[in-house]
Amino acid sequence: MTLAEIAERLGCELRGDGAIEIGAIRGLEEAGPGDLTFLANPKYAAQLAATRASAAIVATGTAALPIATLRADNPYLCFARVLALFHRPPAPTPGVHPTAVVAASARIAAPTSIGPYAVIGERVEIGPSATIHPHVTIYEGARIGRDFVAHAGVVVRERVRIGDRVVLHAGVVIGADGFGFAPSPTGAVKIPQIGVVVIEDDVEIGANTTVDRATLEATIVRRGAKLDNLVMIAHNCEVGAHSFLAAQVGIAGSTKIGRGVQMGGQAGAAGHLMIGDGVQVAAQSGVPNSVPAGKTVGGYPAMEVGLWRRTSAAILRLPDLLRRVRRLERRLGVDRRGGSEG
């Protein structure tokens, strides 16, 4: 594909020779002749100057370069789209594998691909163009939309509802029991988890992530949300539309996450909270209280990000400050238990 063809399909500004044939997309250091690379972060500009690539995707307004460029206001988004032009995922084998077990009452719209040892339970409904990889288990009564992809080892529990164009990566479990137990004199009494999970359209969920069914009603992952690997969503939670939750995020029960929220890796939220639209939570932060819309927070307990950064910087100075205070106390004759030594 020529650089001019790529520019036209992506709507980018082309500078340089549009007749260059692009054979692959590679990183700045690995790229060579015939490759297209990209620069999304200005701090790697020095690497771009040394690249052997034939062309690069850069931000609008970038200074002139000795190689051809595709210029976009959002070069990272442009990079994602050009990868989609070149990526050719393996085509699933159509039909139902002989080792798959599909209940007679299940309704699965054609075309479909159901891999080895998959199990589809009673009264399951699946829309057209589903790809169900080996060892996927879908319990009875689940309802799933079109263009569904479930990678190996996925488990979709009973009565779960899944929309269109949902992708579940290997090992995802949707609809396991929420963690509900009532203490009693003889030990914990399990609280039946009789609700469901609802996954709306265009959601993608990473490997080994779990979304628990509600105690009552529904745990919900809204349209377009993206969950990374090893994320845990507890019972009765709601994840807002187009939110991004990075690896090892954990959300305790009944917490509501707004639209467009971003949570960094290993961040966690306590239960029964409201995290407003557009909130950003720094990696490894702990959120013990509700957060208003639009805030950026970090640390534990999570606080306004500027205060968190100042506090973190001050912690590194505490040993020195403590020594200085002790020296001042000795000079002043201060009794550290209170009052003066005189």
N, C-alpha and C positions, 0 to 999 in steps of 0.2 A: 504494500500500500504506500502510495507516495505521501510526502509530507503535506502537499496541497490538499489531497483527498482527506487526510486526517483533520486538517484545519477546517475544511468545509463542513465535515460531519460534526465537529465539536463546536463550531462557531468561534474559533480562536483567531486572533490576528497572526498572520504569518509574516515573518521577516526572514529573508534569505531564499535559498534555492528550493522552490516547491517541488521540483522533480526528484528530489532525493528519495530513494526507496528505503522504507523503514521495515526491518525484518523482526525486530524485537524491542521490548521495553526493558531497560536495565538501570540499576542504580548508578550514581555518579562515578564511583570508583571502578565498577565492573564494566561499564559501557565501552563499546568500541565502534569502529566504522559500521554504518548501517543500523545503529541502535538509536533509540530516542530515550533520553533521560529526563529528569525533572528536578527543579529546585523549589521546594515549598517553604523552606526555612532559610532566611538570609544568612544565618550563622555558618552555613555550608557553602557560601559563595566562593571561597577559595578553592574548594574541591571542583566547583563548576569550571573555574578557570583552567584547571588541569585535566578536565575530562577528555577522553578520546571519542566521545559520542559524536554522531553526525548532526544531532539537533537536540534541543532541550525545551521543556515546558518551563516557563518562568512567569513571574508576576508582571502585569501591566506596569510600565514605568521603569522596568529594569534597564540599566545602562546597556549600550550596544555590546554585543559579544562577537567573537570571531567565528561562531558557528550559527547555523540557522536556529530560529526560535519560534515557538508557539507561545503567544502571550495571552494571559487570561487574568481576570480580576481574582479568581480563586484557583491558583495553579494545582492545589491538591485535589480539588474536585475534578479539574480537567484531567489530571493523572488517573483518577479512578475511572473516568469514562473511557480514556484511551485503553486502559487495561481490559475493559469489557469488550472493546473492539477486537483485541487480539486473543483473548482467552477462549479456549474451546474445551469446556468440561467434558468428561467422558459421557457418552450417550448411554442411558440406562437400557437394559434389555427389555423390550416390550412384553407384556403378558404376565402371567402368574407362574412362578417357578413351581415345579412339581412337589417340592418339599414344603411349600407354604401351606398353612392351614387357614382357610377362609370359611367362616360360618355361613351356612345356607341363607340365613336371614340378613346377612350384610349386603348393602347396596353400594357398589363401587362403580362409578361412571367411567366409561372408556374415553380415551386411551389411558392405560395405567401400566406401571411396572411394579411388581411385587416380588422381592428377592427371596433367596433361600431361607427357610425356617422362620419366615415372618408369620405372625399369628394375628388374625383379624377376628374379633369377637362378634357375638350375636348383636344384631340390630345396629351395627356400625354403618354410618353413612360417610362416603368419601366422594368428593367432586372429581371432575375429569383432570387428566394430566398429572396424577399423583405419582411420585417416585418413592417407594418404600423399600429401603435397603435391608440386607440380611438381619435376622434376629430382632426385628422391630415387633413390639407387642402392643396392640391396640385393644383395650378392654371394651366390654359390651356397652352399647348405647352412646359411644363417642360420635360426634358429628364434626366433620372436617370439610373445608371448602376446596376449591380448585387449586391446581398448581402446588400441592403440598409436597414437601420434601422431608423425609425422616431418615436420617443416617443410622448406621448400624447401632443396635442396642437401645434405641429410643423406646421409652414406655409411655404410653398415653392411657391414663386410667379411665375408669367408667364415667360416662356422662360428660366428659370434658367437651367443650365446644371450641373449635379452632376455625378461624376465618380463611380467607384466600391468600395464596402466595406466602405461606408461612414456612420457614426453614428451621428444622430442629437438628442440631448437630449431635454427633455420637454421644450416647449415654445420657441424654436429657430425660428427665422424669417429670411429667406434667400430671398433677393431680394426686400425688401421694398424700397420705393423711397429714394434716397440720398437727403441730406439737401441742396437744391439748390434754391435760390431766388435772383432775381435782384431788387435792390431798384428802386423806381420810385416816382414821386411827389405825387402819390395817394396811395402809399403803396407798399408792396412787391409783385413782380410778380413771380409766380412759374416757374421755369425752368423745362420743362418736362425731366424726367429721362428715356431715351429711350434705355439705354444699358442693360446689363445682369449681372448675377453673374455666375462664373465658380468655382465649387468646384472639385478639382482633387481627385484621388484615395486615400484611406486610411486616410482620414481626419476624425477627431472626434471633434464635437463642443458641448460645455457645455450648460447647461440649461439657457434659457432666453438671449442667445447671439444673436446679430443681425449683419448681413452682408448686407450692402446696395447695390442696383444695381447701375451701373455706369451711369453717365450722358450720355456718349457716350462709346461705346465699352464694356469693361468688368472690373468688380471687380473680383480679382482672389485670391483664397486660394490654394496654391500649394500642391502637393503630400505629405502626411504624416504629415501635420501640425496639431497641437493640440491646440484648443482654449478652455479655461476654461469657467466657468459660467460668465454671465454678461459682456462679452467682446463686444466692439462696433467697427466694421470695417466700415469706411465711404466709400462713393462712389469713384470709380476709384483707390482704394488701391490695393496693391498686398502683400500677406503674403507668404514668401518664404517657400520652401520645408523643412519639419521637424523642423519648428519653434515651440516654446512653448510660448503661451501668457497666463499669469495667470489672475485670476479673476479681473474684473473691469478695465482691460487695455482698453484704448481708442486710436484709430488711426484716425487722421483727414484725410480729403480727399486727394487723389492722392499721398499719401506717399507709398513708396516701401520698404518693409522689406525683407532682404536677406535670404539666406539659413541658417538654424540652429540658428536663433536668439532666445534669451531667454529674456522675459520681465516679471519682477516681478509684483505682484499685485498692482493695482491702478496706474501703470505707464501710461504715456500718451505721444503721439508724435504729434507735430504740422503737418500741411499739407504741401504737396509738398516737402517732405524730402526723402533722401536716407539713409537707415540704413543698413550698410554693413553686409556681411556674418559673422556669428559667434559672432555678438555683444551681450553683456549681459547688461541689463538695470536693476538697482536695483529697488526694490519696491518703489512706491510713487514718482518716479522721473518724471521730466518733460523734454522732449527732444525738444528744440526749433530749433535745427540745425541738419544738416546731420551728421552721425557718420561713420567714416571709418571702414572697415572690421576688426574684431578681437578685437575691443576695449571693455573695461568694463567701464561703466559710471554710475553715480548716482547723486542724488540731483536735485535742480532746481536753475539756469539752469543746466542741466545735464553736468557733467564734468568728467574727468578721475577719476577713483574710489579712487585712493590714495589721490589725491588733495581734493576730496569731504570728505573723512574721516578726513583729517587734518583740513579742514575748519569747519566741524561739531564739532570737538573737541574744536576748538578755540572759537566757538560761546558760548559754555558753560562757557568760561573764561572771556568773554567780560565785564560783570558787575564788576568783581574784577579788571580787567585791567583799566576800566574807572575810578574807584575810585583811583587807584594808579596814573594815569595820572593827576587827579585833585589835589591830594596831592603834586605831583611834581610841578605843575603849581603854586600852592600857595607858595611853598618854593622859587621858582624862580621869583615870582612876575610877572608871565606872564598874560597879558590881553588875555582872551580866544577869544576876537574879533580880535586878531592879535597884534603883538608887545609886548612890556613890559609895565608894569604899572608904571614904573619909568620914 
